Structures are given as C-alpha cells and as structure tokens.
Amino acid sequence: MYLYTVICGVYNGKVYATSNCQFRTIEESYLEIGYKSVDEALRDFKHHYKQDLQLPLRLPPVVYTHVFA
C-alpha cells in the first residue's frame, strides 16, 4: 500500500501537449521499417538467387485504390 502511494504521488503534476508534433504518412512509416517497391524487391531477388523471377505479364482486372501497399 505504501509503494502505491509513493508511485501515485510522483505523477500528480500537469501534462501539456505540444503542437509542433509532425505526423508521418503511412508511406513514410512503411519506408522506415524497410518497405521496398516491387522493382527493388525483384532486383534484390535476382541478385541474391542469381536467377530470374517470372511474374505475371499483366495485372488482373481488379480496380486498385492504393498504389503503395
């Protein structure tokens, strides 16, 4: 009970938010964690495995709403 009182007593001050917070876009977040474009990933595959990767020649007839996914 005493430890709880000490911990709660430490955090009794006010907290203020700053307005200079910069929000990142989803694309920036993905790039930060290592996202690669299809072309980059294909080039890395060819370099690592020393062989070509056969991808479909045309896209399926689906309406794409996102390019960066």
Predicted model as a PDB file, atoms N, CA, C, CB and O in Angstrom, pLDDT in the B-factor column:
MODEL        1                                                                  
ATOM      1  N   MET A   1       0.825  -1.187   0.000  1.00 53.00           N  
ATOM      2  CA  MET A   1       0.000   0.000   0.000  1.00 53.00           C  
ATOM      3  C   MET A   1       0.871   1.253   0.000  1.00 53.00           C  
ATOM      4  CB  MET A   1      -0.939  -0.004   1.205  1.00 53.00           C  
ATOM      5  O   MET A   1       0.541   2.241  -0.657  1.00 53.00           O  
ATOM      6  N   TYR A   2       1.973   1.215   0.729  1.00 54.00           N  
ATOM      7  CA  TYR A   2       2.868   2.365   0.806  1.00 54.00           C  
ATOM      8  C   TYR A   2       3.505   2.644  -0.554  1.00 54.00           C  
ATOM      9  CB  TYR A   2       3.955   2.130   1.865  1.00 54.00           C  
ATOM     10  O   TYR A   2       3.601   3.804  -0.955  1.00 54.00           O  
ATOM     11  N   LEU A   3       3.949   1.593  -1.281  1.00 52.00           N  
ATOM     12  CA  LEU A   3       4.578   1.760  -2.591  1.00 52.00           C  
ATOM     13  C   LEU A   3       3.595   2.377  -3.585  1.00 52.00           C  
ATOM     14  CB  LEU A   3       5.091   0.407  -3.121  1.00 52.00           C  
ATOM     15  O   LEU A   3       3.984   3.223  -4.390  1.00 52.00           O  
ATOM     16  N   TYR A   4       2.354   1.974  -3.539  1.00 52.00           N  
ATOM     17  CA  TYR A   4       1.324   2.524  -4.413  1.00 52.00           C  
ATOM     18  C   TYR A   4       1.148   4.017  -4.159  1.00 52.00           C  
ATOM     19  CB  TYR A   4      -0.007   1.789  -4.206  1.00 52.00           C  
ATOM     20  O   TYR A   4       0.995   4.790  -5.104  1.00 52.00           O  
ATOM     21  N   THR A   5       1.169   4.415  -2.937  1.00 51.00           N  
ATOM     22  CA  THR A   5       1.010   5.827  -2.578  1.00 51.00           C  
ATOM     23  C   THR A   5       2.187   6.643  -3.086  1.00 51.00           C  
ATOM     24  CB  THR A   5       0.872   5.989  -1.056  1.00 51.00           C  
ATOM     25  O   THR A   5       2.005   7.764  -3.561  1.00 51.00           O  
ATOM     26  N   VAL A   6       3.381   6.099  -2.992  1.00 50.00           N  
ATOM     27  CA  VAL A   6       4.572   6.804  -3.454  1.00 50.00           C  
ATOM     28  C   VAL A   6       4.543   6.963  -4.965  1.00 50.00           C  
ATOM     29  CB  VAL A   6       5.844   6.062  -3.021  1.00 50.00           C  
ATOM     30  O   VAL A   6       4.839   8.043  -5.478  1.00 50.00           O  
ATOM     31  N   ILE A   7       4.193   5.910  -5.683  1.00 53.00           N  
ATOM     32  CA  ILE A   7       4.164   5.976  -7.149  1.00 53.00           C  
ATOM     33  C   ILE A   7       3.097   6.965  -7.612  1.00 53.00           C  
ATOM     34  CB  ILE A   7       3.898   4.577  -7.756  1.00 53.00           C  
ATOM     35  O   ILE A   7       3.362   7.775  -8.501  1.00 53.00           O  
ATOM     36  N   CYS A   8       1.912   6.917  -7.037  1.00 53.00           N  
ATOM     37  CA  CYS A   8       0.849   7.834  -7.421  1.00 53.00           C  
ATOM     38  C   CYS A   8       1.186   9.265  -7.049  1.00 53.00           C  
ATOM     39  CB  CYS A   8      -0.456   7.425  -6.775  1.00 53.00           C  
ATOM     40  O   CYS A   8       0.785  10.193  -7.752  1.00 53.00           O  
ATOM     41  N   GLY A   9       1.894   9.459  -5.986  1.00 54.00           N  
ATOM     42  CA  GLY A   9       2.261  10.797  -5.574  1.00 54.00           C  
ATOM     43  C   GLY A   9       3.263  11.449  -6.510  1.00 54.00           C  
ATOM     44  O   GLY A   9       3.324  12.677  -6.574  1.00 54.00           O  
ATOM     45  N   VAL A  10       4.039  10.675  -7.228  1.00 57.00           N  
ATOM     46  CA  VAL A  10       5.040  11.211  -8.148  1.00 57.00           C  
ATOM     47  C   VAL A  10       4.368  11.826  -9.375  1.00 57.00           C  
ATOM     48  CB  VAL A  10       6.025  10.106  -8.576  1.00 57.00           C  
ATOM     49  O   VAL A  10       4.850  12.835  -9.890  1.00 57.00           O  
ATOM     50  N   TYR A  11       3.287  11.256  -9.848  1.00 57.00           N  
ATOM     51  CA  TYR A  11       2.654  11.685 -11.092  1.00 57.00           C  
ATOM     52  C   TYR A  11       1.414  12.541 -10.863  1.00 57.00           C  
ATOM     53  CB  TYR A  11       2.288  10.483 -11.918  1.00 57.00           C  
ATOM     54  O   TYR A  11       0.394  12.312 -11.514  1.00 57.00           O  
ATOM     55  N   ASN A  12       1.467  13.510  -9.967  1.00 59.00           N  
ATOM     56  CA  ASN A  12       0.300  14.343  -9.708  1.00 59.00           C  
ATOM     57  C   ASN A  12       0.401  15.711 -10.364  1.00 59.00           C  
ATOM     58  CB  ASN A  12       0.108  14.507  -8.227  1.00 59.00           C  
ATOM     59  O   ASN A  12      -0.423  16.580 -10.080  1.00 59.00           O  
ATOM     60  N   GLY A  13       1.386  15.933 -11.234  1.00 68.00           N  
ATOM     61  CA  GLY A  13       1.542  17.219 -11.907  1.00 68.00           C  
ATOM     62  C   GLY A  13       0.732  17.283 -13.192  1.00 68.00           C  
ATOM     63  O   GLY A  13       0.101  16.301 -13.582  1.00 68.00           O  
ATOM     64  N   LYS A  14       0.748  18.422 -13.844  1.00 73.00           N  
ATOM     65  CA  LYS A  14       0.027  18.609 -15.098  1.00 73.00           C  
ATOM     66  C   LYS A  14       0.901  18.173 -16.271  1.00 73.00           C  
ATOM     67  CB  LYS A  14      -0.407  20.083 -15.264  1.00 73.00           C  
ATOM     68  O   LYS A  14       2.129  18.230 -16.212  1.00 73.00           O  
ATOM     69  N   VAL A  15       0.242  17.742 -17.322  1.00 71.00           N  
ATOM     70  CA  VAL A  15       0.938  17.333 -18.542  1.00 71.00           C  
ATOM     71  C   VAL A  15       0.431  18.209 -19.677  1.00 71.00           C  
ATOM     72  CB  VAL A  15       0.715  15.808 -18.856  1.00 71.00           C  
ATOM     73  O   VAL A  15      -0.777  18.376 -19.846  1.00 71.00           O  
ATOM     74  N   TYR A  16       1.349  18.766 -20.451  1.00 70.00           N  
ATOM     75  CA  TYR A  16       0.980  19.644 -21.554  1.00 70.00           C  
ATOM     76  C   TYR A  16       1.415  19.017 -22.875  1.00 70.00           C  
ATOM     77  CB  TYR A  16       1.614  21.045 -21.379  1.00 70.00           C  
ATOM     78  O   TYR A  16       2.520  18.483 -22.982  1.00 70.00           O  
ATOM     79  N   ALA A  17       0.559  19.083 -23.858  1.00 67.00           N  
ATOM     80  CA  ALA A  17       0.878  18.579 -25.186  1.00 67.00           C  
ATOM     81  C   ALA A  17       1.467  19.711 -26.013  1.00 67.00           C  
ATOM     82  CB  ALA A  17      -0.378  17.982 -25.877  1.00 67.00           C  
ATOM     83  O   ALA A  17       1.080  20.869 -25.859  1.00 67.00           O  
ATOM     84  N   THR A  18       2.396  19.374 -26.882  1.00 67.00           N  
ATOM     85  CA  THR A  18       2.976  20.385 -27.755  1.00 67.00           C  
ATOM     86  C   THR A  18       2.299  20.313 -29.119  1.00 67.00           C  
ATOM     87  CB  THR A  18       4.512  20.192 -27.889  1.00 67.00           C  
ATOM     88  O   THR A  18       1.896  19.237 -29.562  1.00 67.00           O  
ATOM     89  N   SER A  19       2.177  21.431 -29.765  1.00 68.00           N  
ATOM     90  CA  SER A  19       1.502  21.483 -31.057  1.00 68.00           C  
ATOM     91  C   SER A  19       2.458  21.327 -32.225  1.00 68.00           C  
ATOM     92  CB  SER A  19       0.755  22.776 -31.192  1.00 68.00           C  
ATOM     93  O   SER A  19       2.017  21.357 -33.373  1.00 68.00           O  
ATOM     94  N   ASN A  20       3.747  21.161 -31.977  1.00 72.00           N  
ATOM     95  CA  ASN A  20       4.708  21.032 -33.066  1.00 72.00           C  
ATOM     96  C   ASN A  20       4.949  19.568 -33.445  1.00 72.00           C  
ATOM     97  CB  ASN A  20       6.025  21.690 -32.678  1.00 72.00           C  
ATOM     98  O   ASN A  20       5.989  19.237 -34.016  1.00 72.00           O  
ATOM     99  N   CYS A  21       4.017  18.717 -33.138  1.00 70.00           N  
ATOM    100  CA  CYS A  21       4.126  17.291 -33.462  1.00 70.00           C  
ATOM    101  C   CYS A  21       3.963  17.111 -34.968  1.00 70.00           C  
ATOM    102  CB  CYS A  21       3.058  16.452 -32.685  1.00 70.00           C  
ATOM    103  O   CYS A  21       3.004  17.615 -35.553  1.00 70.00           O  
ATOM    104  N   GLN A  22       4.882  16.407 -35.588  1.00 77.00           N  
ATOM    105  CA  GLN A  22       4.840  16.152 -37.022  1.00 77.00           C  
ATOM    106  C   GLN A  22       4.327  14.736 -37.254  1.00 77.00           C  
ATOM    107  CB  GLN A  22       6.242  16.350 -37.670  1.00 77.00           C  
ATOM    108  O   GLN A  22       4.941  13.767 -36.806  1.00 77.00           O  
ATOM    109  N   PHE A  23       3.216  14.619 -37.946  1.00 81.00           N  
ATOM    110  CA  PHE A  23       2.664  13.306 -38.251  1.00 81.00           C  
ATOM    111  C   PHE A  23       3.269  12.785 -39.541  1.00 81.00           C  
ATOM    112  CB  PHE A  23       1.127  13.364 -38.358  1.00 81.00           C  
ATOM    113  O   PHE A  23       3.449  13.529 -40.505  1.00 81.00           O  
ATOM    114  N   ARG A  24       3.582  11.489 -39.547  1.00 81.00           N  
ATOM    115  CA  ARG A  24       4.133  10.870 -40.750  1.00 81.00           C  
ATOM    116  C   ARG A  24       2.995  10.229 -41.535  1.00 81.00           C  
ATOM    117  CB  ARG A  24       5.227   9.815 -40.392  1.00 81.00           C  
ATOM    118  O   ARG A  24       1.978   9.820 -40.974  1.00 81.00           O  
ATOM    119  N   THR A  25       3.192  10.153 -42.832  1.00 84.00           N  
ATOM    120  CA  THR A  25       2.214   9.457 -43.651  1.00 84.00           C  
ATOM    121  C   THR A  25       2.448   7.955 -43.522  1.00 84.00           C  
ATOM    122  CB  THR A  25       2.301   9.912 -45.136  1.00 84.00           C  
ATOM    123  O   THR A  25       3.484   7.518 -43.021  1.00 84.00           O  
ATOM    124  N   ILE A  26       1.488   7.185 -43.973  1.00 83.00           N  
ATOM    125  CA  ILE A  26       1.633   5.735 -43.937  1.00 83.00           C  
ATOM    126  C   ILE A  26       2.824   5.307 -44.786  1.00 83.00           C  
ATOM    127  CB  ILE A  26       0.344   5.047 -44.429  1.00 83.00           C  
ATOM    128  O   ILE A  26       3.568   4.402 -44.409  1.00 83.00           O  
ATOM    129  N   GLU A  27       3.002   5.955 -45.925  1.00 82.00           N  
ATOM    130  CA  GLU A  27       4.120   5.626 -46.798  1.00 82.00           C  
ATOM    131  C   GLU A  27       5.455   5.839 -46.100  1.00 82.00           C  
ATOM    132  CB  GLU A  27       4.060   6.458 -48.067  1.00 82.00           C  
ATOM    133  O   GLU A  27       6.356   5.008 -46.218  1.00 82.00           O  
ATOM    134  N   GLU A  28       5.588   6.937 -45.378  1.00 86.00           N  
ATOM    135  CA  GLU A  28       6.835   7.210 -44.659  1.00 86.00           C  
ATOM    136  C   GLU A  28       7.081   6.165 -43.572  1.00 86.00           C  
ATOM    137  CB  GLU A  28       6.799   8.616 -44.040  1.00 86.00           C  
ATOM    138  O   GLU A  28       8.220   5.760 -43.340  1.00 86.00           O  
ATOM    139  N   SER A  29       6.023   5.738 -42.918  1.00 85.00           N  
ATOM    140  CA  SER A  29       6.167   4.715 -41.883  1.00 85.00           C  
ATOM    141  C   SER A  29       6.641   3.396 -42.480  1.00 85.00           C  
ATOM    142  CB  SER A  29       4.840   4.512 -41.145  1.00 85.00           C  
ATOM    143  O   SER A  29       7.523   2.742 -41.924  1.00 85.00           O  
ATOM    144  N   TYR A  30       6.054   3.002 -43.617  1.00 85.00           N  
ATOM    145  CA  TYR A  30       6.472   1.767 -44.271  1.00 85.00           C  
ATOM    146  C   TYR A  30       7.923   1.845 -44.734  1.00 85.00           C  
ATOM    147  CB  TYR A  30       5.562   1.462 -45.456  1.00 85.00           C  
ATOM    148  O   TYR A  30       8.674   0.882 -44.580  1.00 85.00           O  
ATOM    149  N   LEU A  31       8.321   2.973 -45.295  1.00 85.00           N  
ATOM    150  CA  LEU A  31       9.706   3.127 -45.742  1.00 85.00           C  
ATOM    151  C   LEU A  31      10.679   3.022 -44.568  1.00 85.00           C  
ATOM    152  CB  LEU A  31       9.889   4.471 -46.460  1.00 85.00           C  
ATOM    153  O   LEU A  31      11.777   2.483 -44.706  1.00 85.00           O  
ATOM    154  N   GLU A  32      10.268   3.539 -43.426  1.00 88.00           N  
ATOM    155  CA  GLU A  32      11.127   3.497 -42.242  1.00 88.00           C  
ATOM    156  C   GLU A  32      11.372   2.067 -41.754  1.00 88.00           C  
ATOM    157  CB  GLU A  32      10.506   4.321 -41.123  1.00 88.00           C  
ATOM    158  O   GLU A  32      12.450   1.771 -41.238  1.00 88.00           O  
ATOM    159  N   ILE A  33      10.390   1.183 -41.910  1.00 89.00           N  
ATOM    160  CA  ILE A  33      10.554  -0.194 -41.432  1.00 89.00           C  
ATOM    161  C   ILE A  33      11.068  -1.140 -42.506  1.00 89.00           C  
ATOM    162  CB  ILE A  33       9.245  -0.710 -40.901  1.00 89.00           C  
ATOM    163  O   ILE A  33      11.137  -2.350 -42.286  1.00 89.00           O  
ATOM    164  N   GLY A  34      11.435  -0.592 -43.684  1.00 88.00           N  
ATOM    165  CA  GLY A  34      12.099  -1.424 -44.675  1.00 88.00           C  
ATOM    166  C   GLY A  34      11.280  -1.798 -45.894  1.00 88.00           C  
ATOM    167  O   GLY A  34      11.647  -2.737 -46.600  1.00 88.00           O  
ATOM    168  N   TYR A  35      10.184  -1.102 -46.173  1.00 88.00           N  
ATOM    169  CA  TYR A  35       9.381  -1.390 -47.363  1.00 88.00           C  
ATOM    170  C   TYR A  35      10.224  -1.201 -48.608  1.00 88.00           C  
ATOM    171  CB  TYR A  35       8.128  -0.488 -47.419  1.00 88.00           C  
ATOM    172  O   TYR A  35      11.027  -0.272 -48.692  1.00 88.00           O  
ATOM    173  N   LYS A  36      10.038  -2.090 -49.578  1.00 88.00           N  
ATOM    174  CA  LYS A  36      10.703  -1.972 -50.876  1.00 88.00           C  
ATOM    175  C   LYS A  36       9.642  -2.015 -51.953  1.00 88.00           C  
ATOM    176  CB  LYS A  36      11.762  -3.101 -51.086  1.00 88.00           C  
ATOM    177  O   LYS A  36       8.624  -2.694 -51.818  1.00 88.00           O  
ATOM    178  N   SER A  37       9.890  -1.289 -53.016  1.00 85.00           N  
ATOM    179  CA  SER A  37       8.975  -1.350 -54.147  1.00 85.00           C  
ATOM    180  C   SER A  37       9.126  -2.708 -54.828  1.00 85.00           C  
ATOM    181  CB  SER A  37       9.244  -0.187 -55.151  1.00 85.00           C  
ATOM    182  O   SER A  37      10.073  -3.445 -54.555  1.00 85.00           O  
ATOM    183  N   VAL A  38       8.201  -3.026 -55.702  1.00 84.00           N  
ATOM    184  CA  VAL A  38       8.266  -4.305 -56.415  1.00 84.00           C  
ATOM    185  C   VAL A  38       9.538  -4.379 -57.240  1.00 84.00           C  
ATOM    186  CB  VAL A  38       7.030  -4.494 -57.319  1.00 84.00           C  
ATOM    187  O   VAL A  38      10.191  -5.422 -57.278  1.00 84.00           O  
ATOM    188  N   ASP A  39       9.898  -3.293 -57.897  1.00 89.00           N  
ATOM    189  CA  ASP A  39      11.111  -3.283 -58.726  1.00 89.00           C  
ATOM    190  C   ASP A  39      12.365  -3.517 -57.883  1.00 89.00           C  
ATOM    191  CB  ASP A  39      11.230  -1.950 -59.480  1.00 89.00           C  
ATOM    192  O   ASP A  39      13.259  -4.261 -58.288  1.00 89.00           O  
ATOM    193  N   GLU A  40      12.429  -2.887 -56.723  1.00 92.00           N  
ATOM    194  CA  GLU A  40      13.584  -3.091 -55.841  1.00 92.00           C  
ATOM    195  C   GLU A  40      13.642  -4.528 -55.332  1.00 92.00           C  
ATOM    196  CB  GLU A  40      13.531  -2.117 -54.655  1.00 92.00           C  
ATOM    197  O   GLU A  40      14.710  -5.141 -55.313  1.00 92.00           O  
ATOM    198  N   ALA A  41      12.501  -5.062 -54.924  1.00 91.00           N  
ATOM    199  CA  ALA A  41      12.467  -6.432 -54.414  1.00 91.00           C  
ATOM    200  C   ALA A  41      12.833  -7.423 -55.503  1.00 91.00           C  
ATOM    201  CB  ALA A  41      11.086  -6.762 -53.847  1.00 91.00           C  
ATOM    202  O   ALA A  41      13.529  -8.404 -55.239  1.00 91.00           O  
ATOM    203  N   LEU A  42      12.377  -7.183 -56.718  1.00 92.00           N  
ATOM    204  CA  LEU A  42      12.711  -8.058 -57.847  1.00 92.00           C  
ATOM    205  C   LEU A  42      14.206  -8.001 -58.136  1.00 92.00           C  
ATOM    206  CB  LEU A  42      11.907  -7.659 -59.105  1.00 92.00           C  
ATOM    207  O   LEU A  42      14.828  -9.035 -58.380  1.00 92.00           O  
ATOM    208  N   ARG A  43      14.778  -6.822 -58.113  1.00 94.00           N  
ATOM    209  CA  ARG A  43      16.219  -6.674 -58.344  1.00 94.00           C  
ATOM    210  C   ARG A  43      17.018  -7.382 -57.234  1.00 94.00           C  
ATOM    211  CB  ARG A  43      16.604  -5.166 -58.412  1.00 94.00           C  
ATOM    212  O   ARG A  43      18.010  -8.054 -57.515  1.00 94.00           O  
ATOM    213  N   ASP A  44      16.585  -7.229 -55.984  1.00 95.00           N  
ATOM    214  CA  ASP A  44      17.266  -7.902 -54.872  1.00 95.00           C  
ATOM    215  C   ASP A  44      17.169  -9.423 -55.001  1.00 95.00           C  
ATOM    216  CB  ASP A  44      16.668  -7.450 -53.529  1.00 95.00           C  
ATOM    217  O   ASP A  44      18.138 -10.129 -54.721  1.00 95.00           O  
ATOM    218  N   PHE A  45      16.016  -9.929 -55.418  1.00 94.00           N  
ATOM    219  CA  PHE A  45      15.839 -11.373 -55.616  1.00 94.00           C  
ATOM    220  C   PHE A  45      16.798 -11.892 -56.676  1.00 94.00           C  
ATOM    221  CB  PHE A  45      14.388 -11.692 -56.016  1.00 94.00           C  
ATOM    222  O   PHE A  45      17.487 -12.891 -56.472  1.00 94.00           O  
ATOM    223  N   LYS A  46      16.834 -11.199 -57.813  1.00 95.00           N  
ATOM    224  CA  LYS A  46      17.720 -11.623 -58.915  1.00 95.00           C  
ATOM    225  C   LYS A  46      19.178 -11.610 -58.480  1.00 95.00           C  
ATOM    226  CB  LYS A  46      17.534 -10.711 -60.144  1.00 95.00           C  
ATOM    227  O   LYS A  46      19.942 -12.507 -58.835  1.00 95.00           O  
ATOM    228  N   HIS A  47      19.562 -10.605 -57.720  1.00 96.00           N  
ATOM    229  CA  HIS A  47      20.949 -10.505 -57.264  1.00 96.00           C  
ATOM    230  C   HIS A  47      21.278 -11.608 -56.254  1.00 96.00           C  
ATOM    231  CB  HIS A  47      21.206  -9.122 -56.640  1.00 96.00           C  
ATOM    232  O   HIS A  47      22.357 -12.199 -56.312  1.00 96.00           O  
ATOM    233  N   HIS A  48      20.366 -11.884 -55.341  1.00 96.00           N  
ATOM    234  CA  HIS A  48      20.622 -12.861 -54.282  1.00 96.00           C  
ATOM    235  C   HIS A  48      20.604 -14.299 -54.801  1.00 96.00           C  
ATOM    236  CB  HIS A  48      19.595 -12.705 -53.175  1.00 96.00           C  
ATOM    237  O   HIS A  48      21.492 -15.089 -54.477  1.00 96.00           O  
ATOM    238  N   TYR A  49      19.582 -14.643 -55.616  1.00 96.00           N  
ATOM    239  CA  TYR A  49      19.425 -16.022 -56.061  1.00 96.00           C  
ATOM    240  C   TYR A  49      20.043 -16.297 -57.423  1.00 96.00           C  
ATOM    241  CB  TYR A  49      17.978 -16.371 -56.100  1.00 96.00           C  
ATOM    242  O   TYR A  49      20.073 -17.445 -57.867  1.00 96.00           O  
ATOM    243  N   LYS A  50      20.534 -15.266 -58.089  1.00 95.00           N  
ATOM    244  CA  LYS A  50      21.187 -15.409 -59.399  1.00 95.00           C  
ATOM    245  C   LYS A  50      20.271 -16.083 -60.425  1.00 95.00           C  
ATOM    246  CB  LYS A  50      22.481 -16.216 -59.256  1.00 95.00           C  
ATOM    247  O   LYS A  50      20.727 -16.885 -61.240  1.00 95.00           O  
ATOM    248  N   GLN A  51      18.991 -15.753 -60.380  1.00 94.00           N  
ATOM    249  CA  GLN A  51      18.042 -16.260 -61.372  1.00 94.00           C  
ATOM    250  C   GLN A  51      16.893 -15.276 -61.520  1.00 94.00           C  
ATOM    251  CB  GLN A  51      17.511 -17.662 -60.972  1.00 94.00           C  
ATOM    252  O   GLN A  51      16.657 -14.440 -60.648  1.00 94.00           O  
ATOM    253  N   ASP A  52      16.182 -15.386 -62.637  1.00 92.00           N  
ATOM    254  CA  ASP A  52      15.045 -14.509 -62.886  1.00 92.00           C  
ATOM    255  C   ASP A  52      13.815 -15.015 -62.158  1.00 92.00           C  
ATOM    256  CB  ASP A  52      14.764 -14.399 -64.385  1.00 92.00           C  
ATOM    257  O   ASP A  52      13.664 -16.212 -61.915  1.00 92.00           O  
ATOM    258  N   LEU A  53      12.948 -14.090 -61.817  1.00 89.00           N  
ATOM    259  CA  LEU A  53      11.673 -14.421 -61.192  1.00 89.00           C  
ATOM    260  C   LEU A  53      10.578 -14.100 -62.194  1.00 89.00           C  
ATOM    261  CB  LEU A  53      11.463 -13.640 -59.844  1.00 89.00           C  
ATOM    262  O   LEU A  53      10.466 -12.962 -62.650  1.00 89.00           O  
ATOM    263  N   GLN A  54       9.782 -15.082 -62.536  1.00 88.00           N  
ATOM    264  CA  GLN A  54       8.718 -14.899 -63.515  1.00 88.00           C  
ATOM    265  C   GLN A  54       7.468 -14.363 -62.828  1.00 88.00           C  
ATOM    266  CB  GLN A  54       8.411 -16.223 -64.245  1.00 88.00           C  
ATOM    267  O   GLN A  54       6.848 -15.056 -62.021  1.00 88.00           O  
ATOM    268  N   LEU A  55       7.106 -13.135 -63.150  1.00 84.00           N  
ATOM    269  CA  LEU A  55       5.902 -12.508 -62.624  1.00 84.00           C  
ATOM    270  C   LEU A  55       4.843 -12.471 -63.714  1.00 84.00           C  
ATOM    271  CB  LEU A  55       6.201 -11.085 -62.098  1.00 84.00           C  
ATOM    272  O   LEU A  55       5.176 -12.572 -64.895  1.00 84.00           O  
ATOM    273  N   PRO A  56       3.579 -12.328 -63.349  1.00 82.00           N  
ATOM    274  CA  PRO A  56       2.522 -12.234 -64.373  1.00 82.00           C  
ATOM    275  C   PRO A  56       2.790 -11.068 -65.325  1.00 82.00           C  
ATOM    276  CB  PRO A  56       1.132 -12.064 -63.707  1.00 82.00           C  
ATOM    277  O   PRO A  56       3.288 -10.018 -64.920  1.00 82.00           O  
ATOM    278  N   LEU A  57       2.453 -11.274 -66.589  1.00 82.00           N  
ATOM    279  CA  LEU A  57       2.716 -10.238 -67.584  1.00 82.00           C  
ATOM    280  C   LEU A  57       1.703  -9.105 -67.534  1.00 82.00           C  
ATOM    281  CB  LEU A  57       2.727 -10.843 -68.961  1.00 82.00           C  
ATOM    282  O   LEU A  57       2.014  -7.984 -67.939  1.00 82.00           O  
ATOM    283  N   ARG A  58       0.498  -9.375 -67.047  1.00 81.00           N  
ATOM    284  CA  ARG A  58      -0.495  -8.318 -66.953  1.00 81.00           C  
ATOM    285  C   ARG A  58      -1.205  -8.410 -65.607  1.00 81.00           C  
ATOM    286  CB  ARG A  58      -1.511  -8.407 -68.118  1.00 81.00           C  
ATOM    287  O   ARG A  58      -1.259  -9.469 -64.982  1.00 81.00           O  
ATOM    288  N   LEU A  59      -1.743  -7.281 -65.183  1.00 72.00           N  
ATOM    289  CA  LEU A  59      -2.434  -7.225 -63.903  1.00 72.00           C  
ATOM    290  C   LEU A  59      -3.834  -7.813 -64.036  1.00 72.00           C  
ATOM    291  CB  LEU A  59      -2.505  -5.779 -63.387  1.00 72.00           C  
ATOM    292  O   LEU A  59      -4.442  -7.718 -65.102  1.00 72.00           O  
ATOM    293  N   PRO A  60      -4.347  -8.411 -62.985  1.00 76.00           N  
ATOM    294  CA  PRO A  60      -5.717  -8.930 -63.034  1.00 76.00           C  
ATOM    295  C   PRO A  60      -6.722  -7.773 -63.146  1.00 76.00           C  
ATOM    296  CB  PRO A  60      -6.019  -9.791 -61.774  1.00 76.00           C  
ATOM    297  O   PRO A  60      -6.416  -6.646 -62.755  1.00 76.00           O  
ATOM    298  N   PRO A  61      -7.911  -8.050 -63.676  1.00 82.00           N  
ATOM    299  CA  PRO A  61      -8.898  -6.977 -63.863  1.00 82.00           C  
ATOM    300  C   PRO A  61      -9.577  -6.556 -62.564  1.00 82.00           C  
ATOM    301  CB  PRO A  61      -9.951  -7.416 -64.853  1.00 82.00           C  
ATOM    302  O   PRO A  61     -10.780  -6.752 -62.392  1.00 82.00           O  
ATOM    303  N   VAL A  62      -8.808  -5.982 -61.662  1.00 80.00           N  
ATOM    304  CA  VAL A  62      -9.297  -5.514 -60.367  1.00 80.00           C  
ATOM    305  C   VAL A  62      -9.010  -4.023 -60.283  1.00 80.00           C  
ATOM    306  CB  VAL A  62      -8.628  -6.295 -59.173  1.00 80.00           C  
ATOM    307  O   VAL A  62      -7.937  -3.569 -60.680  1.00 80.00           O  
ATOM    308  N   VAL A  63      -9.958  -3.271 -59.772  1.00 81.00           N  
ATOM    309  CA  VAL A  63      -9.753  -1.840 -59.607  1.00 81.00           C  
ATOM    310  C   VAL A  63      -8.878  -1.615 -58.367  1.00 81.00           C  
ATOM    311  CB  VAL A  63     -11.122  -1.085 -59.480  1.00 81.00           C  
ATOM    312  O   VAL A  63      -9.272  -1.973 -57.257  1.00 81.00           O  
ATOM    313  N   TYR A  64      -7.719  -1.037 -58.550  1.00 73.00           N  
ATOM    314  CA  TYR A  64      -6.799  -0.771 -57.442  1.00 73.00           C  
ATOM    315  C   TYR A  64      -7.044   0.626 -56.896  1.00 73.00           C  
ATOM    316  CB  TYR A  64      -5.325  -0.925 -57.895  1.00 73.00           C  
ATOM    317  O   TYR A  64      -7.070   1.599 -57.651  1.00 73.00           O  
ATOM    318  N   THR A  65      -7.222   0.724 -55.606  1.00 77.00           N  
ATOM    319  CA  THR A  65      -7.433   2.022 -54.981  1.00 77.00           C  
ATOM    320  C   THR A  65      -6.172   2.538 -54.299  1.00 77.00           C  
ATOM    321  CB  THR A  65      -8.562   1.937 -53.978  1.00 77.00           C  
ATOM    322  O   THR A  65      -6.108   3.714 -53.941  1.00 77.00           O  
ATOM    323  N   HIS A  66      -5.168   1.685 -54.113  1.00 73.00           N  
ATOM    324  CA  HIS A  66      -3.933   2.081 -53.444  1.00 73.00           C  
ATOM    325  C   HIS A  66      -2.757   1.677 -54.314  1.00 73.00           C  
ATOM    326  CB  HIS A  66      -3.824   1.440 -52.033  1.00 73.00           C  
ATOM    327  O   HIS A  66      -2.746   0.594 -54.899  1.00 73.00           O  
ATOM    328  N   VAL A  67      -1.789   2.536 -54.393  1.00 69.00           N  
ATOM    329  CA  VAL A  67      -0.579   2.216 -55.147  1.00 69.00           C  
ATOM    330  C   VAL A  67       0.502   1.716 -54.206  1.00 69.00           C  
ATOM    331  CB  VAL A  67      -0.081   3.444 -55.933  1.00 69.00           C  
ATOM    332  O   VAL A  67       1.274   0.824 -54.558  1.00 69.00           O  
ATOM    333  N   PHE A  68       0.558   2.275 -53.037  1.00 65.00           N  
ATOM    334  CA  PHE A  68       1.600   1.959 -52.053  1.00 65.00           C  
ATOM    335  C   PHE A  68       1.037   0.980 -51.056  1.00 65.00           C  
ATOM    336  CB  PHE A  68       2.119   3.236 -51.335  1.00 65.00           C  
ATOM    337  O   PHE A  68       0.540   1.379 -50.003  1.00 65.00           O  
ATOM    338  N   ALA A  69       1.109  -0.298 -51.374  1.00 55.00           N  
ATOM    339  CA  ALA A  69       0.559  -1.296 -50.455  1.00 55.00           C  
ATOM    340  C   ALA A  69       1.342  -2.575 -50.539  1.00 55.00           C  
ATOM    341  CB  ALA A  69      -0.910  -1.564 -50.754  1.00 55.00           C  
ATOM    342  O   ALA A  69       1.030  -3.538 -49.838  1.00 55.00           O  
TER     343      ALA A  69                                                      
ENDMDL                                                                          
END                                                                             
